[in-house]
Amino acid sequence: MCLAVPAEVLELKENELALIDIGGVRKDVSLMLVDGVEAGDYVLVHAGFAIEKIDKDEARKTLELLEEAARLNETW
């Protein structure tokens, strides 16, 4: 199963790269598949690539669900 994770774009860099934040983890990802991304936007990230620009509220809801699923997994 493949999973794309919502991330906030913190900074645009050269060569179609962006610094993103996913739950406190920061890394560079490629923006070559998505147009019109700016710092402060949210994107879905998969395998080092931003694959889609998404709404901030939708990103937060998805991150909350992922955090809840991780907590439930800890209780098993």
VMD Tcl script that draws the C-alpha trace (Angstrom):
set ca {
  {0.00 0.00 0.00}
  {1.24 3.47 -0.85}
  {0.56 6.44 1.36}
  {0.90 10.14 0.57}
  {1.27 12.33 3.65}
  {0.20 15.97 4.00}
  {3.06 18.39 4.64}
  {3.43 22.14 5.03}
  {5.76 23.89 2.62}
  {8.15 25.99 4.70}
  {10.50 27.31 2.05}
  {10.93 27.21 -1.71}
  {14.43 26.33 -2.88}
  {16.30 26.17 -6.18}
  {15.81 23.38 -8.73}
  {12.11 22.87 -7.98}
  {12.76 21.79 -4.38}
  {10.95 22.79 -1.20}
  {11.64 22.37 2.49}
  {8.57 20.75 4.05}
  {7.48 19.88 7.59}
  {5.64 16.69 8.53}
  {4.97 16.55 12.26}
  {8.24 18.28 13.14}
  {10.31 16.33 10.62}
  {11.78 18.57 7.94}
  {13.10 17.46 4.59}
  {13.48 18.57 1.00}
  {11.03 17.29 -1.59}
  {10.66 17.84 -5.32}
  {7.93 20.16 -6.61}
  {8.38 19.13 -10.24}
  {4.93 17.46 -10.36}
  {2.93 20.37 -8.88}
  {2.51 23.95 -10.14}
  {1.85 27.10 -8.15}
  {3.11 25.98 -4.75}
  {4.15 28.70 -2.31}
  {5.51 28.76 1.24}
  {2.61 28.13 3.63}
  {0.78 25.81 1.23}
  {0.11 22.16 2.01}
  {0.99 19.34 -0.36}
  {0.65 15.58 -0.41}
  {4.11 14.00 -0.34}
  {4.94 10.54 -1.64}
  {8.42 9.08 -2.22}
  {10.13 12.47 -2.05}
  {7.73 14.22 -4.43}
  {4.89 16.64 -3.81}
  {2.11 15.10 -5.88}
  {-0.80 17.44 -5.20}
  {-1.53 20.78 -3.56}
  {-4.24 20.42 -0.90}
  {-6.43 22.54 1.34}
  {-4.99 23.42 4.77}
  {-8.05 22.14 6.67}
  {-8.04 18.84 4.77}
  {-4.32 18.43 5.53}
  {-4.92 18.98 9.25}
  {-7.81 16.50 9.33}
  {-5.70 13.86 7.60}
  {-2.75 14.42 9.94}
  {-5.06 14.11 12.95}
  {-6.40 10.79 11.62}
  {-2.87 9.48 11.04}
  {-1.87 10.47 14.59}
  {-4.96 8.75 16.00}
  {-4.21 5.60 14.01}
  {-0.63 5.61 15.34}
  {-1.91 5.90 18.93}
  {-4.35 3.03 18.40}
  {-1.56 0.90 16.97}
  {0.50 1.49 20.14}
  {-2.25 -0.09 22.26}
  {-2.24 -3.39 20.34}
}
mol new
graphics top color blue
foreach p $ca { graphics top sphere $p radius 0.5 }
foreach p [lrange $ca 0 end-1] q [lrange $ca 1 end] { graphics top cylinder $p $q radius 0.2 }
display resetview
